[in-house]
Structures are given as C-alpha cells and as structure tokens.
Amino acid sequence: MTKPVRTLPTFDPRQVPVIGVDSHLTEVPSSDLAPDALRQRFRQPPAWTPELRVEHKFSEREPSHASVLIPIVLRDQPMVLLTQRTAHLSSHSGQIAFPGGKADATDADAVATALREAQEEVGLNPGSVEVLGSLPHYTTGSAFIVTPVVALVMPSVQLMANPDEVAHVFEVPLAFLMNPANHRRHRVEWDGASREWYSMPYSAQGMEWFIWGATAGMLRNLYQFLRA
C-alpha cells in the first residue's frame, strides 16, 4: 500500500506572524565576504555547529538525496544568485530556491549534482564556477537530504533559465543575507506541532522576493559558518 503523503496547509507564509528579528546578532564583516576570505574560510573551516539541520517532516515518502548550488557572483559586491520556481512544479512550486535538485545515479557526487542541476535550470556553465566546499546536510520537510554546495561564479557568466522549472532568476547582495538584522523568525502550528522557519524578504527594482523555508535555513547556516 502506498504511504499517504501529507501536504502543508494552504497558507501565505508572508502572513505568518514574525516572532523575532535577530538584529542583536553581529553581521559578517564585508572583509570576510571578499573572494579570498571565502576561499580561506573553506580551506580552513572553523569549529562550528549548524543551527538548522532537519525540518519538521510532512512527507511519508522515502528520503532522497539532493544538492543545491549556492552561487556567489563576483560583482563589485558579492551577489547570491537565486531562482523563483515555476508555479506548476510538484515540489515547492513558486518558492525562492537555489539552483539544484535530486541526485541522479550517474552523478559522481553531491557537487556533480549541484553543477548539473544549475546548468539544467539556469544555463550556468560549470567552467564559470569555482566550488569552495559544502555545508552540512539540510533535511527538508519534504524528505530531501540536501547538500548545499557553495561556489564563486564569474560575473561575465551568461544565464538562460529553463522555463519549465524557473520563472525568474535574480541576485541578492551577500552582505544583506549575512546580516542577521534581515533574518526574521516565524512560527505556525500544524499537525500537532509548532513549525518554525526564517525569512529574509528582499526588495529591489520594484520586485519583492520572499526568501523563506529551506532556502533561508541554508543561508542561515552559511551565516553561522562565516561568523564562527
């Protein structure tokens, strides 16, 4: 018998109350966000503990391995490349996400998955990518065991979004994401448990991007890694 798959209740995450903002925490200094500083941090990582590892589970299916690429574009100020998933996708439709997806049997490792998916989704040529390293696994409520792969991307890269998977491609300053004053905490009661997540809303050029859930959680872990 097929196990039932629970889905999250229908709600607008923007309307879920904010229970806290972490403006009391220290932002990552801009000097630590420079390319050479990022390279050094991954070459000699500090002792640290990820803040977020496992979301409250809402799927009964078997866990699957996946990877995402956290692409830091080397502009005058480093920018993080993000996507908005198309509305028709079966998983996390319409949400803000990193390029990435489920591992294939032919992928050599988690890095290969992240690079392949980034090329398929946004046309990111692996030759324009410098992989720095990976953060610890992040398990989503939908039962994906995700490896976040952090990489530097040449600013001259040419992208082409796959319209079947990606509705928009945009960039957010790394400094904005690494400033905890922009990290908001939310809580909702569901399925007899309290589910909490971060959001990092960002507005630019007349567009508003609500970064939340797993994407915000992995960015929060990157923040903890860089400030350790």
FENNOR-V699115 format. One record per pair of residues at least 6 apart in sequence whose C-alpha atoms are under 7 Angstrom apart, sorted by sequence separation. I is the first residue (numbers start at 1). J is the second residue. D is the distance in Angstrom with one decimal. If there is no record, write none. Layout:
i->I j->J d->D
i->I j->J d->D
This chain:
i->32 j->38 d->6.6
i->72 j->78 d->6.2
i->73 j->79 d->5.0
i->87 j->93 d->4.8
i->107 j->113 d->5.7
i->118 j->124 d->5.7
i->119 j->125 d->5.9
i->139 j->145 d->4.4
i->176 j->182 d->6.9
i->188 j->194 d->5.8
i->189 j->195 d->6.1
i->202 j->208 d->5.9
i->203 j->209 d->6.1
i->72 j->79 d->5.4
i->73 j->80 d->6.1
i->86 j->93 d->5.8
i->87 j->94 d->4.6
i->138 j->145 d->5.8
i->139 j->146 d->5.9
i->187 j->194 d->6.7
i->188 j->195 d->5.3
i->202 j->209 d->5.2
i->72 j->80 d->4.6
i->73 j->81 d->6.8
i->85 j->93 d->5.6
i->86 j->94 d->5.2
i->137 j->145 d->6.2
i->138 j->146 d->5.0
i->187 j->195 d->5.6
i->188 j->196 d->6.5
i->201 j->209 d->5.8
i->202 j->210 d->6.5
i->71 j->80 d->5.7
i->72 j->81 d->6.4
i->85 j->94 d->4.7
i->137 j->146 d->5.3
i->138 j->147 d->6.5
i->187 j->196 d->4.3
i->201 j->210 d->4.5
i->71 j->81 d->5.5
i->84 j->94 d->5.9
i->85 j->95 d->5.5
i->103 j->113 d->5.5
i->137 j->147 d->4.8
i->186 j->196 d->5.5
i->187 j->197 d->6.6
i->200 j->210 d->6.5
i->201 j->211 d->5.6
i->84 j->95 d->5.5
i->85 j->96 d->6.4
i->115 j->126 d->6.1
i->136 j->147 d->6.5
i->186 j->197 d->5.4
i->199 j->210 d->6.9
i->200 j->211 d->5.1
i->84 j->96 d->4.5
i->85 j->97 d->6.9
i->135 j->147 d->6.7
i->185 j->197 d->5.8
i->186 j->198 d->6.2
i->199 j->211 d->5.5
i->200 j->212 d->6.3
i->83 j->96 d->5.6
i->84 j->97 d->6.1
i->134 j->147 d->6.8
i->135 j->148 d->5.4
i->185 j->198 d->4.6
i->199 j->212 d->4.1
i->82 j->96 d->6.8
i->83 j->97 d->5.3
i->100 j->114 d->5.4
i->134 j->148 d->5.6
i->135 j->149 d->6.5
i->184 j->198 d->5.4
i->185 j->199 d->6.4
i->198 j->212 d->5.7
i->199 j->213 d->6.8
i->82 j->97 d->5.8
i->83 j->98 d->6.0
i->134 j->149 d->4.4
i->183 j->198 d->6.3
i->184 j->199 d->5.2
i->198 j->213 d->6.2
i->82 j->98 d->5.1
i->83 j->99 d->6.7
i->101 j->117 d->6.1
i->133 j->149 d->5.9
i->134 j->150 d->5.8
i->183 j->199 d->5.9
i->184 j->200 d->6.3
i->197 j->213 d->5.6
i->200 j->216 d->6.6
i->82 j->99 d->7.0
i->100 j->117 d->4.9
i->133 j->150 d->5.6
i->183 j->200 d->5.2
i->199 j->216 d->5.8
i->99 j->117 d->6.4
i->100 j->118 d->5.8
i->132 j->150 d->5.7
i->182 j->200 d->5.7
i->198 j->216 d->5.7
i->99 j->118 d->4.9
i->131 j->150 d->6.2
i->132 j->151 d->5.1
i->198 j->217 d->6.3
i->131 j->151 d->4.2
i->130 j->151 d->5.4
i->131 j->152 d->6.4
i->99 j->121 d->6.5
i->129 j->151 d->6.4
i->130 j->152 d->5.0
i->129 j->152 d->5.8
i->130 j->153 d->6.4
i->129 j->153 d->4.8
i->128 j->153 d->5.8
i->129 j->154 d->6.8
i->128 j->154 d->5.6
i->70 j->98 d->6.2
i->69 j->98 d->6.0
i->128 j->157 d->6.5
i->68 j->98 d->5.9
i->69 j->99 d->5.6
i->68 j->99 d->5.6
i->69 j->100 d->6.0
i->68 j->100 d->3.9
i->67 j->100 d->5.6
i->68 j->101 d->6.3
i->67 j->101 d->5.7
i->66 j->101 d->5.3
i->67 j->102 d->6.6
i->114 j->149 d->6.8
i->124 j->159 d->5.8
i->66 j->102 d->4.1
i->67 j->103 d->6.8
i->123 j->159 d->5.0
i->65 j->102 d->6.1
i->66 j->103 d->4.9
i->110 j->147 d->6.5
i->122 j->159 d->5.6
i->123 j->160 d->4.9
i->65 j->103 d->5.8
i->111 j->149 d->6.4
i->122 j->160 d->5.1
i->123 j->161 d->6.3
i->122 j->161 d->4.1
i->121 j->161 d->5.8
i->122 j->162 d->5.9
i->121 j->162 d->5.1
i->120 j->162 d->7.0
i->67 j->110 d->5.8
i->121 j->165 d->6.5
i->69 j->114 d->5.2
i->121 j->166 d->6.6
i->178 j->223 d->5.3
i->67 j->113 d->5.9
i->68 j->114 d->5.0
i->69 j->115 d->6.9
i->67 j->114 d->5.0
i->69 j->118 d->6.8
i->8 j->58 d->6.8
i->7 j->58 d->6.2
i->6 j->58 d->5.5
i->6 j->59 d->5.4
i->5 j->59 d->5.2
i->5 j->60 d->5.5
i->4 j->60 d->6.4
i->5 j->61 d->6.9
i->3 j->60 d->6.3
i->3 j->61 d->6.9
i->140 j->214 d->6.5
i->66 j->144 d->6.2
i->68 j->146 d->6.9
i->70 j->148 d->6.6
i->74 j->152 d->6.7
i->86 j->164 d->7.0
i->64 j->143 d->6.5
i->65 j->144 d->5.7
i->66 j->145 d->5.9
i->67 j->146 d->5.0
i->68 j->147 d->6.3
i->69 j->148 d->6.0
i->70 j->149 d->5.8
i->71 j->150 d->6.2
i->72 j->151 d->6.0
i->73 j->152 d->5.9
i->74 j->153 d->6.1
i->86 j->165 d->5.4
i->63 j->143 d->4.7
i->64 j->144 d->5.0
i->65 j->145 d->4.7
i->66 j->146 d->4.7
i->67 j->147 d->4.6
i->68 j->148 d->5.0
i->69 j->149 d->4.9
i->70 j->150 d->4.7
i->71 j->151 d->5.1
i->72 j->152 d->4.8
i->73 j->153 d->4.6
i->74 j->154 d->5.8
i->75 j->155 d->5.8
i->85 j->165 d->5.8
i->86 j->166 d->5.2
i->62 j->143 d->6.9
i->63 j->144 d->5.6
i->64 j->145 d->6.0
i->65 j->146 d->6.0
i->66 j->147 d->6.3
i->67 j->148 d->5.8
i->68 j->149 d->6.1
i->69 j->150 d->6.0
i->70 j->151 d->6.1
i->71 j->152 d->5.8
i->72 j->153 d->5.8
i->73 j->154 d->6.1
i->74 j->155 d->5.4
i->85 j->166 d->4.6
i->86 j->167 d->4.9
i->59 j->141 d->6.6
i->63 j->145 d->6.7
i->71 j->153 d->6.2
i->73 j->155 d->5.7
i->84 j->166 d->5.9
i->85 j->167 d->5.6
i->58 j->141 d->5.3
i->59 j->142 d->5.1
i->83 j->166 d->6.4
i->84 j->167 d->5.5
i->53 j->137 d->6.7
i->54 j->138 d->6.0
i->55 j->139 d->6.2
i->57 j->141 d->4.0
i->58 j->142 d->6.0
i->59 j->143 d->6.3
i->84 j->168 d->5.1
i->53 j->138 d->4.8
i->54 j->139 d->4.7
i->55 j->140 d->5.2
i->56 j->141 d->5.3
i->57 j->142 d->6.5
i->83 j->168 d->5.5
i->84 j->169 d->6.6
i->53 j->139 d->6.1
i->54 j->140 d->6.2
i->55 j->141 d->5.0
i->57 j->143 d->7.0
i->83 j->169 d->4.5
i->82 j->169 d->5.9
i->83 j->170 d->6.2
i->82 j->170 d->5.5
i->81 j->170 d->5.9
i->82 j->171 d->5.9
i->42 j->132 d->6.1
i->81 j->171 d->4.5
i->42 j->133 d->6.1
i->80 j->171 d->5.3
i->81 j->172 d->6.7
i->79 j->171 d->5.7
i->80 j->172 d->5.2
i->39 j->132 d->6.2
i->79 j->172 d->5.3
i->80 j->173 d->6.1
i->79 j->173 d->4.3
i->80 j->174 d->5.7
i->78 j->173 d->6.1
i->79 j->174 d->5.1
i->77 j->173 d->6.9
i->78 j->174 d->5.6
i->96 j->211 d->5.6
i->98 j->215 d->6.9
i->97 j->215 d->5.7
i->56 j->195 d->6.4
i->30 j->175 d->6.7
i->28 j->178 d->5.8
i->27 j->178 d->6.0
i->28 j->179 d->6.4
i->27 j->179 d->4.4
i->27 j->180 d->6.0
i->26 j->180 d->7.0
i->25 j->180 d->6.1
i->23 j->180 d->5.6
i->22 j->180 d->5.2
i->23 j->181 d->3.7
i->22 j->181 d->5.2
i->21 j->181 d->6.3
i->22 j->183 d->6.0
i->21 j->183 d->5.9
i->22 j->184 d->6.8
i->21 j->184 d->4.6
i->20 j->184 d->5.9
i->21 j->185 d->6.2
i->20 j->185 d->5.1
i->52 j->217 d->6.3
i->18 j->184 d->6.4
i->19 j->185 d->5.5
i->18 j->185 d->5.6
i->19 j->186 d->5.4
i->18 j->186 d->4.7
i->19 j->187 d->6.9
i->17 j->186 d->5.9
i->52 j->221 d->6.6
i->16 j->186 d->6.4
i->17 j->187 d->6.8
i->51 j->221 d->6.0
i->16 j->187 d->6.9
i->50 j->221 d->5.5
i->16 j->188 d->6.8
i->50 j->224 d->6.8
i->48 j->225 d->6.5
i->48 j->228 d->6.1
i->46 j->228 d->6.4
i->28 j->226 d->6.8
i->28 j->227 d->5.7
